[in-house]
Amino acid sequence: MSSKTKTPQKIPVSVIAKPGSSKANKTGSWRTQYPICDKNKCTACTLCVLYCPEGVIKVDKKSKYFVDLDYCKGCGICALICPVKALEMKPERR
């Protein structure tokens, strides 16, 4: 029995113009929904911060959470993971 070796296929690589260039490209402009936070319900558990795939949930100097809507893609993970339902997804109106 002969064993044939296959040539490895080339894996496509994504192209990044330069490091840190994503900050120049605001990605929130194409979302269809966005999160609204009820700060009275928020217990500051930080689950939304930990689970946000884009890292757009921030904490200000007064320890209040906010979403950077310039970069939020509206995936809704933050609202799904919030144990007290302080985050709610709203339809985008443009």
Secondary structure as a PSIPRED ss2 file (coil, helix, strand):
# PSIPRED VFORMAT (PSIPRED V4.0)

   1 M C   1.000  0.000  0.000
   2 S C   1.000  0.000  0.000
   3 S C   1.000  0.000  0.000
   4 K C   1.000  0.000  0.000
   5 T C   1.000  0.000  0.000
   6 K C   1.000  0.000  0.000
   7 T C   1.000  0.000  0.000
   8 P C   1.000  0.000  0.000
   9 Q C   1.000  0.000  0.000
  10 K C   1.000  0.000  0.000
  11 I C   1.000  0.000  0.000
  12 P C   1.000  0.000  0.000
  13 V C   1.000  0.000  0.000
  14 S C   1.000  0.000  0.000
  15 V C   1.000  0.000  0.000
  16 I C   1.000  0.000  0.000
  17 A C   1.000  0.000  0.000
  18 K C   1.000  0.000  0.000
  19 P C   1.000  0.000  0.000
  20 G C   1.000  0.000  0.000
  21 S H   0.000  1.000  0.000
  22 S H   0.000  1.000  0.000
  23 K H   0.000  1.000  0.000
  24 A H   0.000  1.000  0.000
  25 N C   1.000  0.000  0.000
  26 K C   1.000  0.000  0.000
  27 T C   1.000  0.000  0.000
  28 G H   0.000  1.000  0.000
  29 S H   0.000  1.000  0.000
  30 W H   0.000  1.000  0.000
  31 R C   1.000  0.000  0.000
  32 T C   1.000  0.000  0.000
  33 Q E   0.000  0.000  1.000
  34 Y E   0.000  0.000  1.000
  35 P E   0.000  0.000  1.000
  36 I E   0.000  0.000  1.000
  37 C E   0.000  0.000  1.000
  38 D C   1.000  0.000  0.000
  39 K C   1.000  0.000  0.000
  40 N C   1.000  0.000  0.000
  41 K C   1.000  0.000  0.000
  42 C C   1.000  0.000  0.000
  43 T C   1.000  0.000  0.000
  44 A C   1.000  0.000  0.000
  45 C C   1.000  0.000  0.000
  46 T C   1.000  0.000  0.000
  47 L H   0.000  1.000  0.000
  48 C H   0.000  1.000  0.000
  49 V H   0.000  1.000  0.000
  50 L H   0.000  1.000  0.000
  51 Y H   0.000  1.000  0.000
  52 C C   1.000  0.000  0.000
  53 P C   1.000  0.000  0.000
  54 E C   1.000  0.000  0.000
  55 G C   1.000  0.000  0.000
  56 V C   1.000  0.000  0.000
  57 I E   0.000  0.000  1.000
  58 K E   0.000  0.000  1.000
  59 V E   0.000  0.000  1.000
  60 D C   1.000  0.000  0.000
  61 K C   1.000  0.000  0.000
  62 K C   1.000  0.000  0.000
  63 S C   1.000  0.000  0.000
  64 K C   1.000  0.000  0.000
  65 Y E   0.000  0.000  1.000
  66 F E   0.000  0.000  1.000
  67 V E   0.000  0.000  1.000
  68 D C   1.000  0.000  0.000
  69 L C   1.000  0.000  0.000
  70 D C   1.000  0.000  0.000
  71 Y C   1.000  0.000  0.000
  72 C C   1.000  0.000  0.000
  73 K C   1.000  0.000  0.000
  74 G C   1.000  0.000  0.000
  75 C C   1.000  0.000  0.000
  76 G C   1.000  0.000  0.000
  77 I H   0.000  1.000  0.000
  78 C H   0.000  1.000  0.000
  79 A H   0.000  1.000  0.000
  80 L H   0.000  1.000  0.000
  81 I H   0.000  1.000  0.000
  82 C C   1.000  0.000  0.000
  83 P C   1.000  0.000  0.000
  84 V C   1.000  0.000  0.000
  85 K C   1.000  0.000  0.000
  86 A C   1.000  0.000  0.000
  87 L E   0.000  0.000  1.000
  88 E E   0.000  0.000  1.000
  89 M E   0.000  0.000  1.000
  90 K E   0.000  0.000  1.000
  91 P E   0.000  0.000  1.000
  92 E C   1.000  0.000  0.000
  93 R C   1.000  0.000  0.000
  94 R C   1.000  0.000  0.000
